[in-house]
Amino acid sequence: MAKLVALYKKPANAAAFDAYYYRTHITIAKTVPGLRRYEVSARPITTLQGESPYHLVAILSFDSMEAIQQALASPQGQATAADLANFAQAGVELLVFESKEV
């Protein structure tokens, strides 16, 4: 299993971010080939020390790192990446990694 984790920083307008993310971005992202699972955080996001700089965390699961690379290179993956500019002006960090159950 491999994961793509998107860490969305706190936007200036959280309501507008949420409206766009849930109505539009998820719909686009769910078309990416090879996507096995799509999870998002329930707010608020905190650290053990308190407040976090993140508004939302999305965890996308794929079969392998190769599947993630193929997904991102696909037209649907390119459309999903291009859509970030429409709502994630505060910034987003994308992490990818293989995972294993222990």
LUMRO-410339 format. One record per residue (C-alpha): residue in three letters; x, y, z. Coordinates in steps of 0.02 Angstrom, whole numbers, plus 32768, in hexadecimal, padded with zeros to 4 digits. Example, Ala and Ser with C-alpha at 12.3 -4.5 7.8 and 13.67 -1.06 7.14 Angstrom:
2
ALA82677F1F8186SER82AC7FCB8165
REM end
This chain:
102
MET800080008000ALA803A80B27FDELYS7FF68158801ALEU7FEC82097FDBVAL7FCE8282806BALA7F9983358047LEU7FB183B080D7TYR7F4A844B80B1LYS7F7F84E7810FLYS7EFD85568161PRO7EA885C080DCALA7E73867680F1ASN7DBE864180D4ALA7D9E8594811DALA7CE7858F80E6ALA7D1485B28030PHE7DA085318037ASP7D2C84AC807EALA7CA184D28002TYR7D1584C27F6DTYR7D75842D7FB2TYR7CDB83C47FD9ARG7C7183F67F42THR7CF683FB7EBBHIS7DA583BE7EE7ILE7D7283167F31THR7D0982F27E97ILE7D9F83137E27ALA7E1A82B47E95LYS7DAC82197EA0THR7DBE82017DE4VAL7E7A81E07DF5PRO7E9E812E7DB9GLY7EDA80B47E3CLEU7E9381127ED1ARG7E5F80917F53ARG7E2A80FD7FE6TYR7E1281B78007GLU7E0C81F580BAVAL7E0782A58101SER7E2382E681AFALA7D9A831B8224ARG7DC283C3826EPRO7E0F840E82CFILE7EBF83D282A8THR7F3383E9833BTHR7FE083B88370LEU800C8370841AGLN804884208445GLY7FA88475840CGLU7F7984D1836ESER7FAB849282C2PRO7FD084F38223TYR7F61847A81C2HIS7EAA848A8195LEU7E8E83E18144VAL7EED83408126ALA7EC182CB8097ILE7F04821A808FLEU7EF881C17FE8SER7F2281097FDEPHE7F6780AC7F48ASP7FAD7FFD7F2ASER806180377F14MET80D480CB7EF5GLU80CE809E7E3DALA801080AD7E43ILE8021815B7E90GLN809C81907E08GLN8028814E7D80ALA7F9381A47DD2LEU7FEB824C7DDBALA8026823F7D27SER7F7682177CE8PRO7F05829F7CA0GLN7E98828F7D3CGLY7F3082A27DACGLN7F69833B7D4BALA7EBB83867D5ATHR7EBA83657E16ALA7F6583B87E2AALA7F30844E7DC0ASP7E9484637E29LEU7EFC84887EC6ALA7F15853A7E89ASN7E5985557E92PHE7E4B85417F4FALA7EF1851C7FA6GLN7F3E85C97FA0ALA7F8285B78052GLY7FEA85238018VAL7FEA8467801AGLU807383EB8042LEU806B83457FE7LEU80BF82AC8033VAL80CB82017FE0PHE81088160802EGLU80F780A48033SER809B806680CCLYS80907FC28127GLU80277F8181B3VAL80877F528250
REM end
